[in-house]
């Protein structure tokens, strides 16, 4: 299942469409599409529809600290 992720890095918000899948005992996260810092609302809507994302974006996530 794909989902919309907003990562915050050095004060900027980056939008991604991501998917997680289990490989053996590990969960692997794959970036399906990078939408940029400030995606056009039409492009964001098309990407969400294309990948089948129905939920609202998750909270800002910070990978590593």
N, CA, C and O atoms as a Tripos MOL2 file, in Angstrom:
@<TRIPOS>MOLECULE
protein
  260   259    65     0     0
PROTEIN
NO_CHARGES

@<TRIPOS>ATOM
      1 N           0.8360   -1.1770    0.0000 N.3       1 UNK1
      2 CA          0.0000    0.0000    0.0000 C.3       1 UNK1
      3 C           0.8840    1.2450    0.0000 C.2       1 UNK1
      4 O           1.8570    1.3190    0.7500 O.2       1 UNK1
      5 N           0.5520    2.2020   -0.8250 N.am      2 UNK2
      6 CA          1.3230    3.4340   -0.9210 C.3       2 UNK2
      7 C           0.7560    4.4680    0.0460 C.2       2 UNK2
      8 O          -0.4150    4.4190    0.4210 O.2       2 UNK2
      9 N           1.6170    5.4050    0.4390 N.am      3 UNK3
     10 CA          1.1930    6.4630    1.3400 C.3       3 UNK3
     11 C           2.0080    7.7250    1.0620 C.2       3 UNK3
     12 O           3.1050    7.6680    0.5070 O.2       3 UNK3
     13 N           1.4470    8.8590    1.4590 N.am      4 UNK4
     14 CA          2.0650   10.1630    1.2590 C.3       4 UNK4
     15 C           2.8630   10.5130    2.5070 C.2       4 UNK4
     16 O           2.3350   10.4930    3.6180 O.2       4 UNK4
     17 N           4.1410   10.8350    2.3160 N.am      5 UNK5
     18 CA          5.0110   11.1900    3.4370 C.3       5 UNK5
     19 C           5.5410   12.5950    3.2180 C.2       5 UNK5
     20 O           5.9380   12.9600    2.1110 O.2       5 UNK5
     21 N           5.5420   13.3710    4.2780 N.am      6 UNK6
     22 CA          6.1360   14.7060    4.2470 C.3       6 UNK6
     23 C           7.2880   14.6840    5.2300 C.2       6 UNK6
     24 O           7.0870   14.5460    6.4370 O.2       6 UNK6
     25 N           8.5050   14.8220    4.7030 N.am      7 UNK7
     26 CA          9.6950   14.8440    5.5530 C.3       7 UNK7
     27 C          10.1350   16.2880    5.7230 C.2       7 UNK7
     28 O          10.0730   17.0850    4.7870 O.2       7 UNK7
     29 N          10.5760   16.6090    6.9170 N.am      8 UNK8
     30 CA         11.0640   17.9560    7.1890 C.3       8 UNK8
     31 C          12.5790   17.8730    7.3990 C.2       8 UNK8
     32 O          13.0570   17.2060    8.3160 O.2       8 UNK8
     33 N          13.3220   18.5650    6.5300 N.am      9 UNK9
     34 CA         14.7750   18.5520    6.5770 C.3       9 UNK9
     35 C          15.2660   19.9890    6.5400 C.2       9 UNK9
     36 O          14.9980   20.7190    5.5860 O.2       9 UNK9
     37 N          15.9860   20.3950    7.5780 N.am     10 UNK10
     38 CA         16.5460   21.7510    7.6840 C.3      10 UNK10
     39 C          15.4820   22.8240    7.4300 C.2      10 UNK10
     40 O          15.7510   23.8280    6.7700 O.2      10 UNK10
     41 N          14.2810   22.6080    7.9560 N.am     11 UNK11
     42 CA         13.2240   23.5920    7.8490 C.3      11 UNK11
     43 C          12.3880   23.5180    6.5780 C.2      11 UNK11
     44 O          11.3920   24.2310    6.4560 O.2      11 UNK11
     45 N          12.7720   22.6770    5.6410 N.am     12 UNK12
     46 CA         12.0200   22.5350    4.3970 C.3      12 UNK12
     47 C          11.2180   21.2390    4.4240 C.2      12 UNK12
     48 O          11.6530   20.2400    4.9960 O.2      12 UNK12
     49 N          10.0480   21.2670    3.8020 N.am     13 UNK13
     50 CA          9.1890   20.0880    3.7400 C.3      13 UNK13
     51 C           9.3040   19.4600    2.3580 C.2      13 UNK13
     52 O           9.1600   20.1460    1.3460 O.2      13 UNK13
     53 N           9.5640   18.1500    2.3150 N.am     14 UNK14
     54 CA          9.7000   17.4080    1.0670 C.3      14 UNK14
     55 C           8.6020   16.3500    1.0000 C.2      14 UNK14
     56 O           8.3640   15.6390    1.9770 O.2      14 UNK14
     57 N           7.9380   16.2430   -0.1390 N.am     15 UNK15
     58 CA          6.8070   15.3430   -0.3100 C.3      15 UNK15
     59 C           7.2180   14.1210   -1.1220 C.2      15 UNK15
     60 O           7.8800   14.2420   -2.1530 O.2      15 UNK15
     61 N           6.8180   12.9430   -0.6470 N.am     16 UNK16
     62 CA          7.1270   11.6840   -1.3050 C.3      16 UNK16
     63 C           5.8970   10.7950   -1.3140 C.2      16 UNK16
     64 O           5.0390   10.9100   -0.4390 O.2      16 UNK16
     65 N           5.8030    9.9040   -2.3020 N.am     17 UNK17
     66 CA          4.8680    8.7910   -2.2890 C.3      17 UNK17
     67 C           5.7440    7.5750   -2.0190 C.2      17 UNK17
     68 O           6.6760    7.3020   -2.7760 O.2      17 UNK17
     69 N           5.4540    6.8430   -0.9490 N.am     18 UNK18
     70 CA          6.2930    5.7180   -0.5400 C.3      18 UNK18
     71 C           5.4570    4.4610   -0.3450 C.2      18 UNK18
     72 O           4.2330    4.5190   -0.2210 O.2      18 UNK18
     73 N           6.1500    3.3180   -0.3200 N.am     19 UNK19
     74 CA          5.5060    2.0310   -0.0860 C.3      19 UNK19
     75 C           6.4360    1.2100    0.7920 C.2      19 UNK19
     76 O           7.6560    1.2680    0.6400 O.2      19 UNK19
     77 N           5.8590    0.4470    1.7090 N.am     20 UNK20
     78 CA          6.6660   -0.4460    2.5370 C.3      20 UNK20
     79 C           6.2600   -1.8820    2.2350 C.2      20 UNK20
     80 O           5.0890   -2.1800    1.9960 O.2      20 UNK20
     81 N           7.2590   -2.7660    2.2510 N.am     21 UNK21
     82 CA          6.9970   -4.1770    2.0100 C.3      21 UNK21
     83 C           7.9390   -5.0080    2.8680 C.2      21 UNK21
     84 O           9.0560   -4.5880    3.1700 O.2      21 UNK21
     85 N           7.4850   -6.1670    3.2480 N.am     22 UNK22
     86 CA          8.2820   -7.0500    4.0810 C.3      22 UNK22
     87 C           9.1220   -7.9610    3.1930 C.2      22 UNK22
     88 O           8.6040   -8.6100    2.2840 O.2      22 UNK22
     89 N          10.4320   -8.0000    3.4700 N.am     23 UNK23
     90 CA         11.3660   -8.8830    2.7780 C.3      23 UNK23
     91 C          12.0110   -9.7250    3.8540 C.2      23 UNK23
     92 O          12.8920   -9.2550    4.5750 O.2      23 UNK23
     93 N          11.5750  -10.9740    3.9680 N.am     24 UNK24
     94 CA         12.0290  -11.8220    5.0620 C.3      24 UNK24
     95 C          11.4800  -11.2660    6.3630 C.2      24 UNK24
     96 O          10.2680  -11.1230    6.5190 O.2      24 UNK24
     97 N          12.3650  -10.9540    7.2970 N.am     25 UNK25
     98 CA         11.9300  -10.3940    8.5810 C.3      25 UNK25
     99 C          12.0470   -8.8790    8.6230 C.2      25 UNK25
    100 O          11.6390   -8.2490    9.5990 O.2      25 UNK25
    101 N          12.6020   -8.2920    7.5670 N.am     26 UNK26
    102 CA         12.7930   -6.8460    7.5490 C.3      26 UNK26
    103 C          11.7100   -6.1450    6.7310 C.2      26 UNK26
    104 O          11.1510   -6.7150    5.7940 O.2      26 UNK26
    105 N          11.4320   -4.9180    7.1000 N.am     27 UNK27
    106 CA         10.5100   -4.0940    6.3330 C.3      27 UNK27
    107 C          11.3440   -3.1260    5.5050 C.2      27 UNK27
    108 O          12.1700   -2.3880    6.0420 O.2      27 UNK27
    109 N          11.1240   -3.1350    4.2020 N.am     28 UNK28
    110 CA         11.8510   -2.2530    3.3020 C.3      28 UNK28
    111 C          10.9130   -1.1460    2.8370 C.2      28 UNK28
    112 O           9.7550   -1.4020    2.5080 O.2      28 UNK28
    113 N          11.4090    0.0650    2.8110 N.am     29 UNK29
    114 CA         10.6220    1.2140    2.3650 C.3      29 UNK29
    115 C          11.1560    1.6290    1.0010 C.2      29 UNK29
    116 O          12.3620    1.7850    0.8130 O.2      29 UNK29
    117 N          10.2470    1.8050    0.0590 N.am     30 UNK30
    118 CA         10.6350    2.1770   -1.2950 C.3      30 UNK30
    119 C           9.9530    3.4890   -1.6670 C.2      30 UNK30
    120 O           8.7500    3.6500   -1.4670 O.2      30 UNK30
    121 N          10.7320    4.4250   -2.2100 N.am     31 UNK31
    122 CA         10.1740    5.6840   -2.6910 C.3      31 UNK31
    123 C           9.6440    5.4540   -4.0990 C.2      31 UNK31
    124 O          10.4000    5.1020   -5.0040 O.2      31 UNK31
    125 N           8.3550    5.6520   -4.2770 N.am     32 UNK32
    126 CA          7.7270    5.4740   -5.5800 C.3      32 UNK32
    127 C           7.8080    6.7320   -6.4220 C.2      32 UNK32
    128 O           8.0110    6.6660   -7.6340 O.2      32 UNK32
    129 N           7.6470    7.8940   -5.7660 N.am     33 UNK33
    130 CA          7.6940    9.1540   -6.5080 C.3      33 UNK33
    131 C           8.1000   10.2810   -5.5710 C.2      33 UNK33
    132 O           7.5900   10.3910   -4.4550 O.2      33 UNK33
    133 N           9.0190   11.1140   -6.0340 N.am     34 UNK34
    134 CA          9.4270   12.3110   -5.3140 C.3      34 UNK34
    135 C           8.6340   13.4640   -5.8900 C.2      34 UNK34
    136 O           8.6680   13.6890   -7.1000 O.2      34 UNK34
    137 N           7.9220   14.1990   -5.0540 N.am     35 UNK35
    138 CA          7.0570   15.2810   -5.5190 C.3      35 UNK35
    139 C           7.6620   16.6640   -5.3250 C.2      35 UNK35
    140 O           7.1010   17.6450   -5.8130 O.2      35 UNK35
    141 N           8.7660   16.7700   -4.6410 N.am     36 UNK36
    142 CA          9.4350   18.0520   -4.4830 C.3      36 UNK36
    143 C           9.0700   18.7730   -3.2010 C.2      36 UNK36
    144 O           8.3550   18.2400   -2.3530 O.2      36 UNK36
    145 N           9.5790   20.0110   -3.0710 N.am     37 UNK37
    146 CA          9.3470   20.7880   -1.8510 C.3      37 UNK37
    147 C           7.9510   21.3680   -1.7960 C.2      37 UNK37
    148 O           7.3200   21.3620   -0.7390 O.2      37 UNK37
    149 N           7.4670   21.8590   -2.8940 N.am     38 UNK38
    150 CA          6.1560   22.5040   -2.9110 C.3      38 UNK38
    151 C           5.4130   22.0350   -4.1570 C.2      38 UNK38
    152 O           5.3330   22.7720   -5.1400 O.2      38 UNK38
    153 N           4.8650   20.8090   -4.1310 N.am     39 UNK39
    154 CA          4.2410   20.2870   -5.3460 C.3      39 UNK39
    155 C           2.9710   21.0480   -5.7180 C.2      39 UNK39
    156 O           2.2140   21.4930   -4.8550 O.2      39 UNK39
    157 N           2.7640   21.1810   -7.0090 N.am     40 UNK40
    158 CA          1.5510   21.7810   -7.5360 C.3      40 UNK40
    159 C           0.3650   20.9350   -7.0660 C.2      40 UNK40
    160 O           0.4330   19.7100   -7.1640 O.2      40 UNK40
    161 N          -0.7070   21.5300   -6.5660 N.am     41 UNK41
    162 CA         -1.8450   20.7580   -6.0660 C.3      41 UNK41
    163 C          -2.4230   19.7700   -7.0900 C.2      41 UNK41
    164 O          -2.8640   18.6810   -6.7240 O.2      41 UNK41
    165 N          -2.4180   20.1570   -8.3780 N.am     42 UNK42
    166 CA         -2.9160   19.2500   -9.4130 C.3      42 UNK42
    167 C          -1.9990   18.0500   -9.5670 C.2      42 UNK42
    168 O          -2.4650   16.9210   -9.7200 O.2      42 UNK42
    169 N          -0.6830   18.2960   -9.5250 N.am     43 UNK43
    170 CA          0.2800   17.1910   -9.6450 C.3      43 UNK43
    171 C           0.1720   16.2600   -8.4420 C.2      43 UNK43
    172 O           0.2190   15.0390   -8.5910 O.2      43 UNK43
    173 N           0.0260   16.8350   -7.2570 N.am     44 UNK44
    174 CA         -0.1120   16.0360   -6.0420 C.3      44 UNK44
    175 C          -1.3630   15.1740   -6.1220 C.2      44 UNK44
    176 O          -1.3240   13.9900   -5.7890 O.2      44 UNK44
    177 N          -2.4610   15.7530   -6.5550 N.am     45 UNK45
    178 CA         -3.7210   15.0120   -6.6590 C.3      45 UNK45
    179 C          -3.6060   13.8660   -7.6730 C.2      45 UNK45
    180 O          -4.0740   12.7560   -7.4190 O.2      45 UNK45
    181 N          -2.9750   14.1470   -8.8290 N.am     46 UNK46
    182 CA         -2.7780   13.1030   -9.8440 C.3      46 UNK46
    183 C          -1.8940   11.9780   -9.3320 C.2      46 UNK46
    184 O          -2.1800   10.8060   -9.5740 O.2      46 UNK46
    185 N          -0.8160   12.3250   -8.6220 N.am     47 UNK47
    186 CA          0.0950   11.3100   -8.1000 C.3      47 UNK47
    187 C          -0.6030   10.4370   -7.0570 C.2      47 UNK47
    188 O          -0.4350    9.2180   -7.0500 O.2      47 UNK47
    189 N          -1.3830   11.0620   -6.1800 N.am     48 UNK48
    190 CA         -2.0970   10.3030   -5.1600 C.3      48 UNK48
    191 C          -3.1070    9.3540   -5.8050 C.2      48 UNK48
    192 O          -3.2590    8.2140   -5.3650 O.2      48 UNK48
    193 N          -3.7910    9.8170   -6.8390 N.am     49 UNK49
    194 CA         -4.7610    8.9670   -7.5360 C.3      49 UNK49
    195 C          -4.0480    7.8360   -8.2750 C.2      49 UNK49
    196 O          -4.5160    6.6970   -8.2580 O.2      49 UNK49
    197 N          -2.9250    8.1360   -8.9220 N.am     50 UNK50
    198 CA         -2.1820    7.1290   -9.6810 C.3      50 UNK50
    199 C          -1.7010    5.9870   -8.7900 C.2      50 UNK50
    200 O          -1.8270    4.8180   -9.1540 O.2      50 UNK50
    201 N          -1.1550    6.3210   -7.6370 N.am     51 UNK51
    202 CA         -0.6210    5.3090   -6.7320 C.3      51 UNK51
    203 C          -1.6820    4.7450   -5.7960 C.2      51 UNK51
    204 O          -1.3880    3.8330   -5.0230 O.2      51 UNK51
    205 N          -2.9030    5.2580   -5.8430 N.am     52 UNK52
    206 CA         -3.9910    4.7150   -5.0350 C.3      52 UNK52
    207 C          -3.9420    5.1250   -3.5770 C.2      52 UNK52
    208 O          -4.3900    4.3770   -2.7080 O.2      52 UNK52
    209 N          -3.4070    6.2980   -3.2990 N.am     53 UNK53
    210 CA         -3.3150    6.7960   -1.9330 C.3      53 UNK53
    211 C          -4.6320    7.4780   -1.5860 C.2      53 UNK53
    212 O          -5.0570    8.4020   -2.2800 O.2      53 UNK53
    213 N          -5.2800    7.0230   -0.5100 N.am     54 UNK54
    214 CA         -6.5640    7.5940   -0.1230 C.3      54 UNK54
    215 C          -6.4790    8.3910    1.1730 C.2      54 UNK54
    216 O          -7.3050    9.2720    1.4130 O.2      54 UNK54
    217 N          -5.4970    8.0940    2.0030 N.am     55 UNK55
    218 CA         -5.3810    8.7480    3.3110 C.3      55 UNK55
    219 C          -4.7030   10.1070    3.1650 C.2      55 UNK55
    220 O          -4.0310   10.3810    2.1710 O.2      55 UNK55
    221 N          -4.8920   10.9420    4.1660 N.am     56 UNK56
    222 CA         -4.2160   12.2390    4.2220 C.3      56 UNK56
    223 C          -2.7450   12.0010    4.5340 C.2      56 UNK56
    224 O          -2.3870   10.9200    5.0030 O.2      56 UNK56
    225 N          -1.8760   12.9960    4.2820 N.am     57 UNK57
    226 CA         -0.4510   12.7990    4.5370 C.3      57 UNK57
    227 C          -0.1750   12.5630    6.0190 C.2      57 UNK57
    228 O          -0.8450   13.1010    6.9000 O.2      57 UNK57
    229 N           0.8420   11.7350    6.2540 N.am     58 UNK58
    230 CA          1.2370   11.4710    7.6320 C.3      58 UNK58
    231 C           1.9100   12.7070    8.2180 C.2      58 UNK58
    232 O           2.1930   13.6610    7.4930 O.2      58 UNK58
    233 N           2.1650   12.6980    9.5050 N.am     59 UNK59
    234 CA          2.8690   13.8170   10.1600 C.3      59 UNK59
    235 C           4.2680   13.9140    9.6060 C.2      59 UNK59
    236 O           4.7850   12.9600    9.0240 O.2      59 UNK59
    237 N           4.8910   15.0860    9.7890 N.am     60 UNK60
    238 CA          6.2650   15.2500    9.3420 C.3      60 UNK60
    239 C           7.1260   14.1910    9.9850 C.2      60 UNK60
    240 O           7.0310   13.9320   11.1840 O.2      60 UNK60
    241 N           7.9580   13.5870    9.1790 N.am     61 UNK61
    242 CA          8.8630   12.5440    9.6900 C.3      61 UNK61
    243 C          10.2910   12.9960    9.4510 C.2      61 UNK61
    244 O          10.6050   13.6050    8.4280 O.2      61 UNK61
    245 N          11.1190   12.6980   10.3760 N.am     62 UNK62
    246 CA         12.5350   13.0210   10.2330 C.3      62 UNK62
    247 C          13.3060   11.7240   10.3110 C.2      62 UNK62
    248 O          13.2760   11.0330   11.3300 O.2      62 UNK62
    249 N          14.0020   11.3900    9.2300 N.am     63 UNK63
    250 CA         14.8010   10.1590    9.1910 C.3      63 UNK63
    251 C          16.1720   10.4860    9.7640 C.2      63 UNK63
    252 O          16.8730   11.3740    9.2790 O.2      63 UNK63
    253 N          16.5330    9.7590   10.7900 N.am     64 UNK64
    254 CA         17.8090   10.0540   11.4440 C.3      64 UNK64
    255 C          17.7350   11.3990   12.1340 C.2      64 UNK64
    256 O          16.8330   12.1800   11.8320 O.2      64 UNK64
    257 N          18.5990   11.6910   13.0030 N.am     65 UNK65
    258 CA         18.5610   12.9710   13.6860 C.3      65 UNK65
    259 C          19.8550   13.7030   13.6530 C.2      65 UNK65
    260 O          19.9570   14.8030   14.1970 O.2      65 UNK65
@<TRIPOS>BOND
     1     1     2 1
     2     2     3 1
     3     3     4 2
     4     3     5 am
     5     5     6 1
     6     6     7 1
     7     7     8 2
     8     7     9 am
     9     9    10 1
    10    10    11 1
    11    11    12 2
    12    11    13 am
    13    13    14 1
    14    14    15 1
    15    15    16 2
    16    15    17 am
    17    17    18 1
    18    18    19 1
    19    19    20 2
    20    19    21 am
    21    21    22 1
    22    22    23 1
    23    23    24 2
    24    23    25 am
    25    25    26 1
    26    26    27 1
    27    27    28 2
    28    27    29 am
    29    29    30 1
    30    30    31 1
    31    31    32 2
    32    31    33 am
    33    33    34 1
    34    34    35 1
    35    35    36 2
    36    35    37 am
    37    37    38 1
    38    38    39 1
    39    39    40 2
    40    39    41 am
    41    41    42 1
    42    42    43 1
    43    43    44 2
    44    43    45 am
    45    45    46 1
    46    46    47 1
    47    47    48 2
    48    47    49 am
    49    49    50 1
    50    50    51 1
    51    51    52 2
    52    51    53 am
    53    53    54 1
    54    54    55 1
    55    55    56 2
    56    55    57 am
    57    57    58 1
    58    58    59 1
    59    59    60 2
    60    59    61 am
    61    61    62 1
    62    62    63 1
    63    63    64 2
    64    63    65 am
    65    65    66 1
    66    66    67 1
    67    67    68 2
    68    67    69 am
    69    69    70 1
    70    70    71 1
    71    71    72 2
    72    71    73 am
    73    73    74 1
    74    74    75 1
    75    75    76 2
    76    75    77 am
    77    77    78 1
    78    78    79 1
    79    79    80 2
    80    79    81 am
    81    81    82 1
    82    82    83 1
    83    83    84 2
    84    83    85 am
    85    85    86 1
    86    86    87 1
    87    87    88 2
    88    87    89 am
    89    89    90 1
    90    90    91 1
    91    91    92 2
    92    91    93 am
    93    93    94 1
    94    94    95 1
    95    95    96 2
    96    95    97 am
    97    97    98 1
    98    98    99 1
    99    99   100 2
   100    99   101 am
   101   101   102 1
   102   102   103 1
   103   103   104 2
   104   103   105 am
   105   105   106 1
   106   106   107 1
   107   107   108 2
   108   107   109 am
   109   109   110 1
   110   110   111 1
   111   111   112 2
   112   111   113 am
   113   113   114 1
   114   114   115 1
   115   115   116 2
   116   115   117 am
   117   117   118 1
   118   118   119 1
   119   119   120 2
   120   119   121 am
   121   121   122 1
   122   122   123 1
   123   123   124 2
   124   123   125 am
   125   125   126 1
   126   126   127 1
   127   127   128 2
   128   127   129 am
   129   129   130 1
   130   130   131 1
   131   131   132 2
   132   131   133 am
   133   133   134 1
   134   134   135 1
   135   135   136 2
   136   135   137 am
   137   137   138 1
   138   138   139 1
   139   139   140 2
   140   139   141 am
   141   141   142 1
   142   142   143 1
   143   143   144 2
   144   143   145 am
   145   145   146 1
   146   146   147 1
   147   147   148 2
   148   147   149 am
   149   149   150 1
   150   150   151 1
   151   151   152 2
   152   151   153 am
   153   153   154 1
   154   154   155 1
   155   155   156 2
   156   155   157 am
   157   157   158 1
   158   158   159 1
   159   159   160 2
   160   159   161 am
   161   161   162 1
   162   162   163 1
   163   163   164 2
   164   163   165 am
   165   165   166 1
   166   166   167 1
   167   167   168 2
   168   167   169 am
   169   169   170 1
   170   170   171 1
   171   171   172 2
   172   171   173 am
   173   173   174 1
   174   174   175 1
   175   175   176 2
   176   175   177 am
   177   177   178 1
   178   178   179 1
   179   179   180 2
   180   179   181 am
   181   181   182 1
   182   182   183 1
   183   183   184 2
   184   183   185 am
   185   185   186 1
   186   186   187 1
   187   187   188 2
   188   187   189 am
   189   189   190 1
   190   190   191 1
   191   191   192 2
   192   191   193 am
   193   193   194 1
   194   194   195 1
   195   195   196 2
   196   195   197 am
   197   197   198 1
   198   198   199 1
   199   199   200 2
   200   199   201 am
   201   201   202 1
   202   202   203 1
   203   203   204 2
   204   203   205 am
   205   205   206 1
   206   206   207 1
   207   207   208 2
   208   207   209 am
   209   209   210 1
   210   210   211 1
   211   211   212 2
   212   211   213 am
   213   213   214 1
   214   214   215 1
   215   215   216 2
   216   215   217 am
   217   217   218 1
   218   218   219 1
   219   219   220 2
   220   219   221 am
   221   221   222 1
   222   222   223 1
   223   223   224 2
   224   223   225 am
   225   225   226 1
   226   226   227 1
   227   227   228 2
   228   227   229 am
   229   229   230 1
   230   230   231 1
   231   231   232 2
   232   231   233 am
   233   233   234 1
   234   234   235 1
   235   235   236 2
   236   235   237 am
   237   237   238 1
   238   238   239 1
   239   239   240 2
   240   239   241 am
   241   241   242 1
   242   242   243 1
   243   243   244 2
   244   243   245 am
   245   245   246 1
   246   246   247 1
   247   247   248 2
   248   247   249 am
   249   249   250 1
   250   250   251 1
   251   251   252 2
   252   251   253 am
   253   253   254 1
   254   254   255 1
   255   255   256 2
   256   255   257 am
   257   257   258 1
   258   258   259 1
   259   259   260 2
@<TRIPOS>SUBSTRUCTURE
     1 UNK1         2 RESIDUE 1 A UNK
     2 UNK2         6 RESIDUE 1 A UNK
     3 UNK3        10 RESIDUE 1 A UNK
     4 UNK4        14 RESIDUE 1 A UNK
     5 UNK5        18 RESIDUE 1 A UNK
     6 UNK6        22 RESIDUE 1 A UNK
     7 UNK7        26 RESIDUE 1 A UNK
     8 UNK8        30 RESIDUE 1 A UNK
     9 UNK9        34 RESIDUE 1 A UNK
    10 UNK10       38 RESIDUE 1 A UNK
    11 UNK11       42 RESIDUE 1 A UNK
    12 UNK12       46 RESIDUE 1 A UNK
    13 UNK13       50 RESIDUE 1 A UNK
    14 UNK14       54 RESIDUE 1 A UNK
    15 UNK15       58 RESIDUE 1 A UNK
    16 UNK16       62 RESIDUE 1 A UNK
    17 UNK17       66 RESIDUE 1 A UNK
    18 UNK18       70 RESIDUE 1 A UNK
    19 UNK19       74 RESIDUE 1 A UNK
    20 UNK20       78 RESIDUE 1 A UNK
    21 UNK21       82 RESIDUE 1 A UNK
    22 UNK22       86 RESIDUE 1 A UNK
    23 UNK23       90 RESIDUE 1 A UNK
    24 UNK24       94 RESIDUE 1 A UNK
    25 UNK25       98 RESIDUE 1 A UNK
    26 UNK26      102 RESIDUE 1 A UNK
    27 UNK27      106 RESIDUE 1 A UNK
    28 UNK28      110 RESIDUE 1 A UNK
    29 UNK29      114 RESIDUE 1 A UNK
    30 UNK30      118 RESIDUE 1 A UNK
    31 UNK31      122 RESIDUE 1 A UNK
    32 UNK32      126 RESIDUE 1 A UNK
    33 UNK33      130 RESIDUE 1 A UNK
    34 UNK34      134 RESIDUE 1 A UNK
    35 UNK35      138 RESIDUE 1 A UNK
    36 UNK36      142 RESIDUE 1 A UNK
    37 UNK37      146 RESIDUE 1 A UNK
    38 UNK38      150 RESIDUE 1 A UNK
    39 UNK39      154 RESIDUE 1 A UNK
    40 UNK40      158 RESIDUE 1 A UNK
    41 UNK41      162 RESIDUE 1 A UNK
    42 UNK42      166 RESIDUE 1 A UNK
    43 UNK43      170 RESIDUE 1 A UNK
    44 UNK44      174 RESIDUE 1 A UNK
    45 UNK45      178 RESIDUE 1 A UNK
    46 UNK46      182 RESIDUE 1 A UNK
    47 UNK47      186 RESIDUE 1 A UNK
    48 UNK48      190 RESIDUE 1 A UNK
    49 UNK49      194 RESIDUE 1 A UNK
    50 UNK50      198 RESIDUE 1 A UNK
    51 UNK51      202 RESIDUE 1 A UNK
    52 UNK52      206 RESIDUE 1 A UNK
    53 UNK53      210 RESIDUE 1 A UNK
    54 UNK54      214 RESIDUE 1 A UNK
    55 UNK55      218 RESIDUE 1 A UNK
    56 UNK56      222 RESIDUE 1 A UNK
    57 UNK57      226 RESIDUE 1 A UNK
    58 UNK58      230 RESIDUE 1 A UNK
    59 UNK59      234 RESIDUE 1 A UNK
    60 UNK60      238 RESIDUE 1 A UNK
    61 UNK61      242 RESIDUE 1 A UNK
    62 UNK62      246 RESIDUE 1 A UNK
    63 UNK63      250 RESIDUE 1 A UNK
    64 UNK64      254 RESIDUE 1 A UNK
    65 UNK65      258 RESIDUE 1 A UNK
